[in-house]
Amino acid sequence: MIRLVAGLLIAAVTLALPAVLDDSALAVYILLGLAAMVTVGVSLLMGYAGQVSLGQGAFYAIGAYTAALLALNGVPPLAGLVAAPVVAALSALVIGTPLLRLRGHHLAFATLAMQLILLSLAGQLEFTGGDIGLQAIPQFSIGSFEAAGAATYAYLTWAGLALVMLVTRNVITSRPGRALRALATSETAAASSGIPVGRYKLVVFALSAAFAGLAGGIYCFYTGYVAPGSFPVLISIQYIVMAVVGGLGTIWGAVVGASAITLLLQALNTLSALPGMPTYAPSVLSYAVYALVLIVVVLFLPQGLLPAVTDRLSRKRRSTPVETR
């Protein structure tokens, strides 16, 4: 009952916010939802498949470029948005087949190299617009309806996040989800139990890429512009930090982590815009804060913010004496 009430309250607040936020706050709200969408996939990938990817920004970019290219060539935006996660997932299947043979930091560096290669190619190829990128991307539309304002994109973003969370929940609670939990505990034990470890890791890798691709598709329609500079390496590190801060392997933890880090970054951007601050202040502050936040979370909240809070509440509830009449 408590979970139902909490879910309805969160849904009500989510639907009400776009109507009351100004344009600046709406932009943050949309970017927060997009980041949460990608972070749910990262949390699933790291928390259940035990894989560390520093290249989720690459799949975010693939989704954005896919939707943008299709829309600019006359394909209906809805079809472009549907194609974005599909192309990202297919790319992950192709890329992941050789990469997932690696483990630990070797896999992390390989996925990082993948994003660097992709950004380099996007900056050189003519059909992706080179370093200038793709501009004048049409607004998202379904039939005669066209997304004319930021509030519409906010609803679209959070509807996409709800879909991603629903898919993730169904995966986790299914039989493959139980196999993934065994995989996260011990690959050797999972393999000895007959679980196809390699196949499951590849499927989760593709699913997390699809989530990033969907977010990228919405992003391109919202901004109307994509370029290699829109997807820096720092963005992939940002998703890792969000997943770790919120709590790996938890759906709502990804949303909590994305919210905390996005709001923190907005505060840093405001600070770096103050008079007298150097031009490199935003990037330097971002790296410094990411490092500091990770150290604090690993030392004092190793399970993440959400699991720490829920565990504390559970212990408090158990320790509260029950009144007897």
KAZI-V957183 format. One record per pair of residues at least 12 apart in sequence whose ideal C-beta (glycine too) atoms are under 10 Angstrom apart, sorted by the first residue. I is the first residue (numbers start at 1). J is the second residue. Records with the same first field share a line. If there is no record, write none. Layout:
I: J  J
//
This chain:
6: 252
10: 252  255
11: 158  162
14: 29  33  154  155  158  159  161  162
15: 154  155  158
17: 29  151  154  158
18: 30  149  150  151  152  153  154  155  157  158
19: 151  154  155
20: 151
21: 150  151  154
22: 150
23: 149  150  151
24: 150  266
25: 150  154  266
26: 149  150  151  153  154
27: 150  153  154  222  223  266
28: 262  263  265  266  269
29: 150  151  153  154  157  158  262
30: 150  151  153  154  155  156  157  158  218  219  222  223
31: 157  215  219  222  223  258  262  265  266
32: 154  157  158  161  255  258  259  260  261  262  263  265  266
33: 153  154  155  156  157  158  159  160  161  162  164  215  218  255  258  259  262
34: 60  153  157  158  160  161  212  214  215  216  217  218  219  222  258  262
35: 60  157  161  215  235  238  239  242  254  255  257  258  259  261  262  265
36: 157  158  160  161  164  165  211  215  239  242  246  251  252  254  255  256  257  258  259  262
37: 60  157  158  160  161  162  163  164  165  211  212  213  214  215  216  218  219  254  255  258
38: 56  57  59  60  63  161  164  208  209  211  212  213  214  215  216  219  235  236  238  239  242  243  254  258
39: 56  161  164  208  211  212  215  238  239  240  241  242  243  244  245  246  253  254  255  256  257  258  259  261  262
40: 161  164  165  167  168  169  208  211  212  215  239  242  243  246  250  251  252  253  254  255  257  258
41: 53  56  59  60  164  167  168  204  205  206  207  208  209  210  211  212  213  214  215  239  243  254
42: 56  208  211  212  236  238  239  240  241  242  243  244  246  248  254  257  258
43: 168  208  239  240  242  243  244  246  247  248  249  250  251  252  253  254  255  257  258  304
44: 164  167  168  171  172  177  180  204  205  207  208  211  243  248  249  250  251  254
45: 201  204  205  207  208  209  211  243  248  249
46: 184  204  208  239  240  243  244  248  249
47: 172  180  181  184  204  243  244  247  248  249  250  251  253  254  304
48: 168  171  172  176  177  179  180  181  182  183  184  200  201  204  208  248  249
49: 100  180  183  184  187  197  200  201  202  203  204  205  207  208
50: 103  104  107  180  183  184  185  186  187  190  197  201  204  248  249
51: 96  99  100  102  103  104  107  108  111  183  184  201  202  204  205  208
52: 103  104  105  106  107  108  109  111  240
53: 92  96  99  100  107  108  110  111  112  114  115  205  208  209  212  236  239  240
54: 105  107  108  109  110  111  112  113  114  115  116  233  236  237  239  240
55: 92  95  99  107  108  109  110  111  112  113  114  115  116  117  118  209  212  233  236  239
56: 88  92  111  115  208  209  211  212  215  231  235  236  237  238  239  240  243
57: 111  112  114  115  118  119  212  216  230  231  232  233  234  235  236  237  238  239
58: 88  91  92  95  111  112  113  114  115  116  117  118  119  122  209  212  216  231  233  235  236
59: 84  85  87  88  89  91  92  95  111  114  115  118  205  206  208  209  210  211  212  213  214  215  216  231  236
60: 84  88  115  209  211  212  213  214  215  216  217  219  230  231  235  236  239
61: 88  115  118  119  122  128  212  213  216  219  220  226  227  228  230  231  235
62: 84  85  87  88  89  90  91  92  95  118  122  209  212  213  216  217  231
63: 80  81  83  84  85  86  87  88  89  91  209  210  211  212  213  214  215  216  217  218  219  220  226
64: 84  88  133  134  137  212  213  215  216  217  218  219  220  221  222  223  225  226  227  230  231
65: 84  87  88  118  122  125  127  128  129  133  134  213  216  217  220  226  227  228  230  231
66: 80  81  83  84  85  86  87  88  91  213  216  217  220
67: 79  80  81  82  83  84  85  87  137  140  213  214  216  217  218  219  220  221  226
68: 80  84  128  129  133  134  135  136  137  138  216  217  219  220  221  223  224  225  226
69: 83  87  127  128  129  134  137  220  226
70: 82  83  84  87  217  220
71: 83  134  136  137  138  139  140  141  217  220  221  224
72: 127  129  134  135  136  137  138  220
73: 127
74: 138
75: 138
76: 138  140  141  142  143
77: 137  138  139  140  141  142  146  147  217  220  221
78: 140  141  142  143  145
80: 137  138  140  217  220  221
81: 140  142  156  160  213  214  216  217  218  220  221
82: 214  217
83: 213  217
84: 210  212  213  214  215  216  217  218  219  220  221
85: 160  164  206  207  209  210  211  212  213  214  215  216  217
86: 210  213  214  217
87: 209  210  213  216  217
88: 206  208  209  210  211  212  213  214  215  216  217
89: 203  205  206  207  208  209  210  211  212  213  214
90: 206  209  210  213
91: 114  118  206  209  210  213
92: 114  202  203  204  205  206  207  208  209  210  212  213
93: 202  203  205  206  209
94: 206
95: 110  111  114  118  205  206  209
96: 111  114  198  201  202  203  204  205  206  209
97: 198  202  205
98: 110
99: 111  113  114  202  205
100: 197  198  199  201  202  204  205
101: 198  201
103: 187
107: 201  205
108: 236  240
111: 205  236
112: 233  236  237
115: 231  232  233  235  236
116: 233
118: 228  231
119: 131  227  228  229  230  231  232  233
120: 228
121: 228
122: 134  226  227  228  229  230  231
123: 227  228  229
124: 228
128: 226  227  228
129: 225  226  227  228
130: 227  228
131: 227  228  229
132: 225  227  228  229
133: 225  226  227  228  229  230
134: 220  224  225  226  227  230
135: 223  224  225  226  227
136: 224  225
137: 220  221  222  223  224  225  226
138: 221  224
139: 152  153  221  222  224
140: 152  153  156  217  218  220  221  222
141: 221
147: 218  221  222
150: 222
152: 222
153: 218  219  221  222  223
154: 222
156: 218  221  222
157: 214  215  218  219  222
159: 218
160: 211  214  215  217  218
161: 211  214  215  218  254  255  258
163: 211  214
164: 207  208  210  211  212  214  215  251  254
165: 211  251  252  254  255
166: 251
167: 207  210  211
168: 207  208  211  250  251  254
169: 251  252
171: 203  204  207
172: 249  250  251
176: 195  196  199  200  203  204
178: 195
179: 193  194  195  196  197  200
180: 195  200  201  203  204  249
181: 249
182: 195  197  200
183: 195  196  197  200  201  204
184: 248  249
187: 200  201
208: 239
211: 254
212: 236  239
216: 230  231
219: 231
232: 283
234: 283  286  287  290
237: 286  287  290  291  294
238: 258  261  262  265  286  290
239: 254  257  258  261
240: 257  290  294
241: 257  258  260  261  264  286  289  290  291  293  294  297
242: 254  255  256  257  258  259  260  261  262  290  293
243: 257  258  261  304
244: 257  261  293  294  297  298  301  302  303  304  305
245: 257  258  259  260  261  264  290  293  294  296  297  298  301  304  305  306
246: 258  259  260  261  297  304  305  306  307
247: 297  301  302  303  304  305  306  307  308  309  310
248: 302  303  304  307
249: 303  304  307
250: 303  304  305  306  307  310
251: 306
252: 306  310
253: 303  304  305  306  307  308  309  310
254: 304  306
255: 306
256: 304  305  306  307  309
257: 293  297  304  305  306
259: 305
260: 293  305
261: 286  289  290  293
264: 286  289  290  293
265: 282  285  286  289  290
267: 285  289
268: 281  282  284  285  286  288  289
269: 281  282  285  286
271: 285
272: 284  285  286
//
